[in-house]
């Protein structure tokens, strides 16, 4: 079963927005890009969810999908962690789920995600209404563990036998 493991929010000022969530909800900052200012993004966590606060809207910013702009403010995409990335990718392809074209990263300012996920990248797709979602098998939990204790969710009821 896939788990929602990542939420990305778009704002004009990632550092200021991150301070709000840290102050009012006690979230822990994992890293920022660039590391000196966080102008392009700040990544937080509560120990369960990997929460990216990103700046989009510039001319070279990634778009959500075909014919869409980067003018959105608010939830940009969610990420699902799956048990088998290859099987999930194959199933999505067979269901004709459209992939988002790959964006080139910024190797001058790598994130910890690159190292802890052994170089694996998110697979990005467009769901219903061309809402973007990410899929990955490894990386979010490991990035959380670099900056704070990570917590596991447990079912409240045992599965019926």
C-alpha positions in Angstrom: 0.0 0.0 0.0 1.3 3.5 -0.9 1.6 6.1 1.9 1.3 9.8 1.5 4.8 10.9 2.6 5.3 14.3 1.0 3.4 17.5 0.6 4.7 20.5 -1.3 3.4 24.0 -0.8 4.1 27.0 -3.1 4.7 30.4 -1.7 6.4 33.7 -2.6 8.7 33.6 0.4 9.7 30.0 1.5 11.9 31.1 4.4 9.1 33.3 5.9 6.5 30.7 5.4 8.7 28.0 7.0 9.2 30.1 10.0 5.5 30.3 10.5 5.1 26.5 10.5 8.1 26.0 12.7 6.9 28.6 15.2 3.3 27.6 15.4 3.5 23.8 14.9 7.0 22.9 16.0 8.1 21.5 12.7 11.8 20.8 12.3 13.8 22.3 9.4 15.7 19.6 7.5 17.4 21.9 4.9 17.0 24.9 2.6 18.1 25.9 -0.9 20.2 27.9 -1.1 21.4 26.9 2.3 22.2 30.5 3.2 18.7 32.0 2.5 16.1 29.3 1.6 15.0 31.6 -1.2 14.1 28.7 -3.5 12.8 26.3 -0.8 12.8 25.1 2.8 12.1 21.5 3.7 10.5 20.7 7.1 9.1 17.6 8.8 7.0 16.6 11.8 8.8 13.2 11.9 6.1 11.6 9.7 5.7 13.8 6.6 8.3 15.4 4.4 7.0 19.0 3.9 8.5 21.1 1.1 7.9 24.9 1.0 8.9 26.0 -2.5 9.1 29.2 -4.6 7.6 29.0 -8.0 6.3 31.7 -10.3 9.6 32.8 -11.9 9.8 32.4 -15.7 12.1 29.3 -15.4 10.1 27.7 -12.6 8.7 24.2 -13.2 5.1 24.2 -14.4 2.4 21.9 -12.9 1.4 20.4 -16.2 0.7 21.1 -19.9 -0.7 24.5 -20.5 -0.5 25.4 -16.8 1.4 28.3 -15.2 3.5 28.6 -12.1 1.2 31.2 -10.6 -0.3 28.8 -8.2 0.0 29.5 -4.4 -0.9 26.7 -2.0 -0.6 22.9 -2.3 1.5 22.1 -5.4 1.7 18.3 -5.3 1.8 15.3 -3.0 4.1 12.4 -2.9 3.4 8.7 -2.5 6.0 6.3 -1.1 5.5 2.8 -2.6 6.9 -0.6 -1.9 7.9 -1.3 -5.5 8.7 1.7 -7.7 9.2 -0.3 -10.9 5.9 -2.1 -10.6 4.1 1.2 -9.7 5.6 2.9 -12.7 4.6 0.0 -15.0 1.0 0.1 -13.7 0.8 3.8 -14.2 2.1 3.5 -17.7 -0.3 0.7 -18.5 -3.2 2.9 -17.2 -2.0 5.8 -19.5 -1.2 8.1 -16.6 0.8 11.0 -18.1 4.3 11.5 -16.8 5.5 15.0 -16.1 8.6 15.8 -18.2 11.8 15.6 -16.2 13.3 18.9 -15.0 17.0 19.3 -14.7 18.2 19.7 -11.1 20.6 22.2 -9.7 23.9 20.2 -9.0 25.5 23.3 -7.5 23.2 23.1 -4.6 22.3 19.4 -4.0 19.7 18.4 -1.5 20.3 15.6 1.1 17.6 13.7 -0.8 20.0 12.9 -3.6 22.5 11.2 -1.3 20.1 9.3 0.9 18.0 8.0 -2.0 21.1 6.8 -3.7 20.5 9.1 -6.6 16.9 8.0 -7.2 14.6 10.7 -8.4 10.9 11.2 -7.9 8.8 9.9 -10.7 6.3 12.7 -11.5 2.9 12.2 -13.0 -0.3 14.1 -13.7 -3.4 12.6 -12.1 -7.0 13.6 -12.6 -7.4 17.3 -13.5 -3.7 17.3 -14.3 -2.8 17.6 -10.6 0.8 16.5 -10.1 2.0 13.8 -7.8 5.3 12.2 -7.1 6.1 8.6 -6.6 9.3 7.2 -5.0 10.4 4.1 -3.1 13.2 5.5 -1.0 14.4 8.9 0.2 11.8 10.9 2.2 12.1 8.8 5.3 15.9 8.8 5.1 15.9 12.6 4.6 13.7 13.1 7.7 16.1 10.9 9.7 19.0 13.2 8.8 17.5 16.0 10.8 15.2 14.5 13.5 13.7 11.4 14.9 11.4 9.7 12.4 8.1 8.2 13.5 6.2 5.3 12.1 2.4 5.2 12.0 0.8 2.0 13.3 -2.7 0.8 12.5 -5.3 1.5 15.2 -7.1 -1.8 14.5 -5.7 -5.1 13.5 -6.7 -6.3 10.0 -9.5 -8.8 10.0 -8.3 -12.4 9.8 
